């Protein structure tokens, strides 16, 4: 069984983006984990500790999830042949 690289990458990107967005909003609403999120946001241009920053951070995480899962699915397909 091979993985559909495009579908796997898109699904993983969406899941990564949703998790990141929910985490970011949780930190904004609760105030806990602000220091941790500030450490992460240093590496993501445009992402700030705000609601707009949550969207930008989610976009970054979609890109990371898409690329990482695409590489994983491609490698998986190569190794099972």
C-alpha positions, 0 to 999 in steps of 0.5 A: 500500500502506498501513500498518496503524497499530496493528500497526506501532506495536505491533511498533515498540514491542516492538522498541524495548522489547527493544533498550532492555532488552537494552542496559540489562542489557548495561550492568549486566553489563559496567559499560561505558556506565554514564555514558551510561545515567545521562544517559538515565535522568534523563529517565525517571521510575522507571528506575534503574540496576538490573534493575527499572529495566531493566523500567521503562526498557523500558516507557518505550521501548515507549511512545516506539516506539509513539507515534513509529511510530504517528505515522509510519504515520499520516503515511505513509498520509496522504502516499501517498493 
